Amino acid sequence: MSNKRSILGQKGEDLAAIYLQRNGYSILHRNYRLKTGEIDIIAQENTTTVFIEVKTRSSSVFGSPAAAVTPRKQTQISRVALEYLCRQNLMDSSARFDVVSVMIDYNSSPTIEIIKNAFDLSYH
Protein backbone atom coordinates (compact mmCIF):
# COMPACT_ATOMS: atom_id res chain seq x y z
CA MET A 1 0.00 0.00 0.00
CA SER A 2 1.35 3.42 -0.89
CA ASN A 3 2.15 5.90 1.86
CA LYS A 4 -0.54 8.28 0.57
CA ARG A 5 -3.21 5.53 0.73
CA SER A 6 -1.99 4.48 4.17
CA ILE A 7 -2.30 8.04 5.47
CA LEU A 8 -5.77 8.38 3.94
CA GLY A 9 -6.85 5.08 5.50
CA GLN A 10 -5.53 6.05 8.93
CA LYS A 11 -7.30 9.41 8.76
CA GLY A 12 -10.51 7.65 7.80
CA GLU A 13 -10.21 5.22 10.73
CA ASP A 14 -9.54 8.10 13.14
CA LEU A 15 -12.61 9.99 11.86
CA ALA A 16 -14.71 6.81 12.01
CA ALA A 17 -13.70 6.11 15.64
CA ILE A 18 -14.69 9.64 16.70
CA TYR A 19 -17.96 9.39 14.77
CA LEU A 20 -18.78 6.01 16.31
CA GLN A 21 -18.13 7.28 19.84
CA ARG A 22 -20.37 10.28 19.20
CA ASN A 23 -23.08 7.84 18.09
CA GLY A 24 -23.03 5.68 21.21
CA TYR A 25 -20.38 3.07 20.42
CA SER A 26 -17.63 2.26 22.94
CA ILE A 27 -14.37 1.45 21.19
CA LEU A 28 -12.81 -1.76 22.55
CA HIS A 29 -9.98 -2.32 20.05
CA ARG A 30 -8.53 -0.68 16.96
CA ASN A 31 -6.62 -2.63 14.33
CA TYR A 32 -7.20 -5.98 16.02
CA ARG A 33 -4.79 -8.36 14.25
CA LEU A 34 -4.47 -12.11 14.11
CA LYS A 35 -2.59 -14.34 11.66
CA THR A 36 -5.84 -14.76 9.71
CA GLY A 37 -6.53 -11.04 9.28
CA GLU A 38 -7.46 -7.76 10.87
CA ILE A 39 -10.56 -5.94 12.05
CA ASP A 40 -10.33 -2.16 11.92
CA ILE A 41 -12.50 -1.46 14.97
CA ILE A 42 -14.17 -3.66 17.56
CA ALA A 43 -16.77 -1.77 19.57
CA GLN A 44 -19.65 -2.25 21.93
CA GLU A 45 -23.08 -0.76 21.22
CA ASN A 46 -25.38 -1.43 24.14
CA THR A 47 -24.95 -5.19 24.68
CA THR A 48 -23.81 -5.98 21.12
CA THR A 49 -20.20 -6.55 20.09
CA VAL A 50 -19.72 -4.83 16.75
CA PHE A 51 -16.98 -5.69 14.26
CA ILE A 52 -16.41 -2.67 12.04
CA GLU A 53 -14.66 -2.40 8.70
CA VAL A 54 -13.73 1.16 7.76
CA LYS A 55 -13.38 2.05 4.09
CA THR A 56 -12.09 5.47 3.09
CA ARG A 57 -12.02 7.09 -0.33
CA SER A 58 -11.09 10.53 -1.62
CA SER A 59 -13.32 10.18 -4.70
CA SER A 60 -16.04 7.91 -6.01
CA VAL A 61 -14.12 7.03 -9.20
CA PHE A 62 -13.72 3.43 -8.01
CA GLY A 63 -17.19 3.23 -6.44
CA SER A 64 -18.43 3.79 -2.95
CA PRO A 65 -16.15 2.95 -0.04
CA ALA A 66 -18.59 0.32 1.25
CA ALA A 67 -18.53 -1.51 -2.10
CA ALA A 68 -14.90 -2.42 -1.38
CA VAL A 69 -15.99 -4.83 1.36
CA THR A 70 -15.99 -7.83 -0.94
CA PRO A 71 -17.25 -11.33 -0.06
CA ARG A 72 -13.61 -12.39 0.39
CA LYS A 73 -13.04 -9.53 2.86
CA GLN A 74 -16.28 -10.42 4.67
CA THR A 75 -15.04 -14.00 5.12
CA GLN A 76 -11.70 -12.78 6.46
CA ILE A 77 -13.39 -10.42 8.94
CA SER A 78 -15.79 -13.20 9.98
CA ARG A 79 -12.93 -15.58 10.77
CA VAL A 80 -11.17 -13.01 12.95
CA ALA A 81 -14.47 -12.10 14.64
CA LEU A 82 -15.21 -15.75 15.49
CA GLU A 83 -11.77 -16.17 17.00
CA TYR A 84 -12.19 -12.95 18.99
CA LEU A 85 -15.58 -14.09 20.32
CA CYS A 86 -14.06 -17.46 21.33
CA ARG A 87 -11.09 -15.88 23.06
CA GLN A 88 -13.33 -13.44 24.95
CA ASN A 89 -15.88 -16.15 25.86
CA LEU A 90 -18.62 -14.22 24.04
CA MET A 91 -19.95 -16.93 21.71
CA ASP A 92 -23.43 -16.69 23.24
CA SER A 93 -23.61 -12.90 23.06
CA SER A 94 -25.03 -10.62 20.38
CA ALA A 95 -22.65 -9.55 17.61
CA ARG A 96 -22.90 -7.91 14.20
CA PHE A 97 -20.82 -6.54 11.34
CA ASP A 98 -20.97 -2.84 10.44
CA VAL A 99 -19.19 -0.94 7.70
CA VAL A 100 -18.23 2.69 8.10
CA SER A 101 -17.88 4.51 4.82
CA VAL A 102 -15.70 7.64 4.91
CA MET A 103 -15.51 9.96 1.92
CA ILE A 104 -12.80 12.59 2.32
CA ASP A 105 -13.11 15.44 -0.13
CA TYR A 106 -10.35 17.91 0.59
CA ASN A 107 -12.61 20.78 -0.53
CA SER A 108 -15.33 20.06 2.05
CA SER A 109 -16.08 18.23 5.28
CA PRO A 110 -15.80 14.44 5.29
CA THR A 111 -18.95 12.39 4.77
CA ILE A 112 -19.30 9.46 7.16
CA GLU A 113 -21.97 6.77 6.99
CA ILE A 114 -22.54 3.75 9.24
CA ILE A 115 -24.06 0.71 7.57
CA LYS A 116 -25.32 -1.45 10.43
CA ASN A 117 -25.61 -5.20 9.82
CA ALA A 118 -23.75 -4.68 6.55
CA PHE A 119 -23.19 -8.41 6.09
CA ASP A 120 -23.78 -11.74 7.78
CA LEU A 121 -21.23 -14.12 9.23
CA SER A 122 -19.33 -15.80 6.41
CA TYR A 123 -16.87 -18.62 7.03
CA HIS A 124 -16.57 -20.61 3.79
C-alpha positions, 0 to 999 in steps of 0.5 A: 500500500502506498504511503498516501493511501496508508495516510488516507486510511488512517485518517478515515479510521480516526474519523470513524472512531470519533464518529462512532463514539459520538453515536453511542459506540464504545471502542474496545480495540482498533486494528485488532490483528491475528494471523488470519486477518485484521478488524479495523475497529471492535466496539460495543453498542449497548450489549452488542459486540460490533466488528467494524470495517472502515473504508475510506475514499477521496473520490467515487471514481472506483465506487463507494467505499462500502462496495470495497468490502468484498465477499472475500473480505467479509469472510476474512473479517468473519474468521477473525471475529469468530476467534475474537468471540471465542477468546473473549468467551462471548460466543453466546452474546449478540454480535454484528458486522458494520461498515463505516464509509468515509468519503474525504473530499479535501474541498469540504467536510468528510462524509461518514456513513454507518451501515449497520448489519452490513453483512452476515457471518461468512466462514466458507 
